[in-house]
Amino acid sequence: MAIIATFEFPGVSRAQYEEAVDRLTGGAGLNGPADWPVRGLIVHVAGPTSDGGWHVTDVWESREAFEHFAAVLMPILQEVGIPTAPPLIREVHHVVR
C-alpha cells in the first residue's frame, strides 16, 4: 500500500535542501522519480515554510520502499546539518497521476 511521508524541517534553508538532493542523486539533480537512489518514489514535493524552514512531502509505493530510502537519506541529512525528526507517515487512499 502506498504511503505519504511528510517532513517538517524548522530552520532548514533551501541551500541545505539542495545539498542533500545533490548528495542523494550524485549531483545529477532531481528531474524525476528515477533520479532518486531508491525505487518506489511516486512524487516528491518540497518548498519553504512561512517560518523560514523547509517542508517535504513524498508519496511512496510502499512503506518498505520508503524505509529503504530513509536508510540512505538519514545519514545524508545528518552530514548536511538537517535535523532528522521522524516524518509523519500516512496511508494513501487515492493517487491521481
C-alpha positions as CSV (number, residue, x, y, z in Angstrom):
1,M,0.0,0.0,0.0
2,A,1.3,3.5,-0.9
3,I,2.2,5.9,1.9
4,I,2.7,9.6,2.3
5,A,5.8,10.8,4.2
6,T,5.7,14.4,5.4
7,F,8.8,16.1,6.8
8,E,9.0,19.5,8.5
9,F,12.5,21.0,8.9
10,P,12.4,24.1,11.0
11,G,15.3,26.5,10.3
12,V,16.5,24.5,7.2
13,S,17.5,26.5,4.2
14,R,17.0,26.0,0.5
15,A,20.8,25.6,0.2
16,Q,20.7,22.7,2.8
17,Y,17.9,21.0,1.0
18,E,19.6,21.3,-2.4
19,E,22.9,20.0,-1.0
20,A,21.0,17.0,0.4
21,V,19.4,16.4,-3.0
22,D,22.8,16.7,-4.7
23,R,24.2,14.1,-2.4
24,L,21.2,11.8,-2.9
25,T,21.4,12.0,-6.7
26,G,25.2,12.1,-7.0
27,G,25.0,15.6,-8.3
28,A,22.7,14.6,-11.2
29,G,19.9,16.8,-10.0
30,L,16.2,16.0,-9.4
31,N,14.2,15.7,-12.6
32,G,12.0,12.7,-11.9
33,P,11.5,9.8,-9.5
34,A,14.1,7.7,-11.5
35,D,16.8,10.2,-10.2
36,W,16.3,9.0,-6.6
37,P,18.8,6.4,-5.4
38,V,15.9,4.1,-4.3
39,R,13.0,2.9,-6.5
40,G,9.4,3.4,-5.4
41,L,9.0,7.2,-5.2
42,I,5.7,8.3,-6.8
43,V,6.0,12.0,-6.2
44,H,8.3,14.5,-4.3
45,V,7.2,18.0,-3.3
46,A,9.3,20.4,-1.4
47,G,9.3,24.1,-0.6
48,P,9.9,26.8,2.0
49,T,7.7,27.3,5.0
50,S,6.4,30.6,6.2
51,D,8.6,30.4,9.3
52,G,11.9,30.0,7.5
53,G,12.1,26.3,7.4
54,W,11.6,23.6,4.7
55,H,8.7,21.2,4.1
56,V,8.9,17.9,2.1
57,T,6.0,15.6,1.2
58,D,6.7,12.3,-0.6
59,V,4.4,9.6,-1.8
60,W,6.0,6.1,-1.9
61,E,4.7,2.9,-3.5
62,S,5.1,1.1,-0.1
63,R,6.3,1.6,3.4
64,E,9.2,-0.8,2.6
65,A,10.4,1.4,-0.3
66,F,10.3,4.4,2.0
67,E,12.2,2.6,4.7
68,H,14.9,1.6,2.3
69,F,15.1,5.3,1.2
70,A,15.2,6.5,4.8
71,A,18.3,4.3,5.4
72,V,20.0,6.2,2.6
73,L,18.6,9.6,3.5
74,M,19.1,9.9,7.2
75,P,23.0,9.9,7.2
76,I,22.9,12.5,4.4
77,L,20.6,14.7,6.4
78,Q,23.0,14.5,9.4
79,E,26.0,15.3,7.2
80,V,24.3,18.4,5.8
81,G,23.1,19.5,9.2
82,I,19.4,18.9,8.7
83,P,17.6,17.7,11.9
84,T,16.4,14.1,11.5
85,A,13.0,14.1,13.3
86,P,10.8,11.2,12.1
87,P,8.4,12.1,9.3
88,L,4.6,11.8,9.7
89,I,3.6,8.7,7.8
90,R,0.0,8.2,6.5
91,E,-1.5,5.5,4.2
92,V,-2.7,6.7,0.8
93,H,-6.3,6.2,-0.2
94,H,-6.1,7.6,-3.7
95,V,-3.3,8.8,-6.1
96,V,-4.0,10.6,-9.3
97,R,-1.2,10.7,-11.8
